[in-house]
Amino acid sequence: MSKLVISKNVNGGSKFMRFLMVICISFLILPVQAQKKKMKIPAYLKKGDLVSLVCTARKFTSEDAIPAKELLESWGLRVRLGATIDLDSCQLAGTDAERIADFQQQMDDPEVKAIWCCRGGYGTVRIIDGLDFTAFQKNPKWVIGFSDVTVLHSHLNTLRVASMHAIMPFTVPNAPDAVKESLRQSLFGEQIAYSYESKGYDVVGQAEGELVGGNLSILYSLLGSPSAIDTKDKVLFIEDLDEYLYHLDRMMYNLKRNGYFKSLKGLVVGGMTKMHDNEIPFGQNAVGIIKSIAAEYNIPICFDFPAGHVSDNRTLIFGKRVHLNIAKDLVTLEYKN
């Protein structure tokens, strides 16, 4: 009788072990399946489409929005000013609840084909967890902006929806024609590629992969959150403004420790604008810091790419595959179909 009881327990234990193995395998497979989920590219715009201007961070007035409104209208697009335009809550464009409500309305309105964030600064991270992307994922539309809008770019990438890193209404008045044209071409789905003279400190090589990234400080701040991007087999773009060199070093080391460079295909460095040093020098500039931290991974790296907090801030489409060629004399980045 006791032998029979033992036999039953063994059989039950065997079934339980098989059950545990299935669960463990599922947990291993599901993240891989999620990563292989196809990127959704929102529909490109056509004349007559509606673009909404909203604030997710710092405040912005309807008067300030006039140049951006006129630019869009010159392209044959219609413009809506969101409810957050003209709101004032100290630095921010209204309360968190008001900014959530405005962005949610634009996401859920099927008439709106693109959402252009007016200004960066700080504040987008305060609203990201209050947004419901359920309907948006089924019918995605372009979200446009840079700097603090990296919060949205990163979160959308985890949802497998492409977005545009580009100038904002706040920067339109001082944007060169070529920069504005890069946004128009990107919005209307025209073929676009970038090339510029290589710097003597670039790391030559070629890479191909999905383009991801944005503002380095924001990427750093999102590590460990549901909005943190995965850089495996991708091409990473980074840029930043007004940072101390030691803090740039800290951020890059944090990305390294989180595995961001381990399986990275290539690194595109935009403007590292207005970097500061201490009274006692750090000992390396931005280029030196980035190259030294990435050196062990043997990945191609280009510097001074025309994007970020610089006048020549060309539009980048995050989520699309790119081919990056860094030669001795020329850097080229082109999108793959």
Summary of the structure (lengths in Angstrom):
residues: 337
radius of gyration: 22.7
end to end distance: 69.2
largest distance: 88.6
contacts: 1118
relative contact order: 0.13
helix: 37%
strand: 23%
